[in-house]
Each structure stands twice: as structure tokens, then as C-alpha cells.
Amino acid sequence: MSFWYLASPYSKFPGGINAAFDQVVQARGLLIRAGIPCFSPIIHSHPVAIACGLDPHDHSIWLPAEEPIMRCATGLIMLRMESWEISYGMGVERKAFEEAGKPIVWMDPGKLPEEFTSGLG
């Protein structure tokens, strides 16, 4: 089964990392309801960071942990939450998918990407 990788702002999100987590949960829920299998590093890693005392802002921990998942993903969904333009992690993720020649789609909060309504997903 194939899946999409859902990239989103986190460390620099104006409302803080808990608010970022909450918004990503909503976006993933929308994708799941539409039948789009996806993985979110924020949803997967935020609770681990909090529960285990790991620095949620340390890219040297999280990017290597997520790299194998990026390699296996069909493509990238870039969630345009506030501050996405300055997100270091999203820049790294986007570059990895571009270099791999995998599709990148854009998602606005609360809206399913057009590509998935037209059959790409």
C-alpha cells in the first residue's frame, strides 16, 4: 500500500507546538476521511517528544528518524499552515521529495488538495 507524507510547520508555529499538533491532526483527519493514506511526522513524533523528554525542536533527532519514511512515501503533501514559509523542516522535506522526483501537492488547512479530488491520490 502506498501513502503520502504530510509535512507541516511545527517549531516556529506562532501558536506553539501543541497548537501546531492540533491543526495537523485535523488535516490528517480530513485526508483519512477522503481515503488518502498519509503519515505525519508531527502526529507520530510530538507525543513521543513530550512523553520521553526529547527536544521537540531538535532537527538532528527528528529528520534522521523520518528520512526512511520519506523514502518510502509516494509523495509529499505540504500543509500551508501559518509559518509554513519559514519552516526549516518543511524545506528539508520538500528538497528530499524534489530530489527523489516524487510528486508534491499543496494543502490549505480545512481543504482537500485539488489533486486528490481529481484522482492523483
C-alpha positions in Angstrom: 0.0 0.0 0.0 1.2 3.5 -0.8 1.0 6.5 1.4 1.7 10.2 1.4 4.0 12.2 3.7 2.2 15.2 5.3 4.7 18.0 6.1 3.7 20.9 8.3 5.0 23.7 10.4 5.9 22.9 14.0 8.8 24.5 15.8 8.1 28.1 14.6 4.3 27.8 14.6 3.0 31.1 16.1 0.5 29.3 18.4 3.2 26.9 19.7 3.9 23.2 19.1 0.7 22.0 20.8 -1.5 24.2 18.5 0.5 23.0 15.5 -0.1 19.4 16.5 -3.8 20.0 16.9 -4.0 21.6 13.4 -2.1 18.7 11.8 -4.4 16.2 13.4 -7.4 18.0 11.7 -5.7 18.0 8.3 -4.8 14.3 8.6 -8.3 13.5 9.6 -9.6 15.3 6.5 -7.2 13.2 4.3 -8.2 10.0 6.0 -11.9 10.7 5.6 -11.2 11.2 1.8 -9.4 7.8 1.7 -5.9 9.3 1.3 -3.4 7.2 3.4 -0.8 9.5 4.9 1.9 9.7 7.5 2.5 12.9 9.6 5.9 13.2 11.4 4.3 15.7 13.7 1.5 13.4 14.8 3.8 10.5 15.1 6.7 12.3 16.9 5.1 15.1 19.0 3.7 12.8 21.7 7.0 10.9 21.8 9.0 14.0 22.3 6.7 15.2 25.1 6.4 11.8 26.9 10.0 10.9 26.6 11.6 14.3 27.3 13.2 14.6 23.8 13.7 18.1 22.4 10.8 18.6 20.0 12.8 21.3 18.2 16.0 19.4 17.6 16.1 18.6 13.9 19.2 16.4 14.4 16.9 13.9 16.2 13.8 14.1 14.1 14.9 14.4 10.5 17.1 11.2 10.5 14.2 9.4 12.2 11.8 10.4 9.4 14.1 10.0 6.5 13.3 6.3 5.9 9.6 7.2 5.9 10.2 9.9 3.3 12.0 7.4 1.1 9.0 5.0 1.2 6.3 7.6 0.7 4.5 8.1 -2.7 4.7 11.9 -2.5 4.6 14.9 -0.3 1.7 17.0 1.0 2.8 20.5 2.0 0.3 21.8 4.6 0.2 25.6 4.3 -0.5 26.4 7.9 0.7 29.8 9.2 4.5 30.0 9.1 5.0 27.2 6.6 7.2 29.5 4.5 9.8 29.7 7.3 9.7 26.1 8.4 13.2 24.6 8.3 11.8 21.0 8.4 9.4 21.6 5.6 12.2 22.9 3.4 14.3 19.8 4.1 11.3 17.6 3.4 10.4 19.4 0.2 14.0 19.2 -1.1 14.2 15.5 -0.4 11.0 14.8 -2.4 12.1 17.1 -5.2 15.4 15.3 -5.5 13.6 12.0 -5.5 11.4 13.1 -8.3 8.2 12.4 -6.3 5.0 14.5 -6.5 4.4 17.4 -4.2 0.9 18.7 -3.6 -0.2 21.7 -1.6 -2.9 21.7 1.1 -4.6 24.6 2.8 -6.0 23.9 6.3 -9.5 22.6 6.1 -9.4 21.9 2.3 -8.6 18.7 0.5 -5.9 19.3 -2.2 -7.3 19.6 -5.7 -5.0 16.8 -6.9 -6.9 14.3 -4.7 -10.3 15.4 -5.9 -9.1 14.9 -9.5 -7.7 11.4 -9.0 -4.0 11.8 -8.1 -4.2 10.3 -4.6 
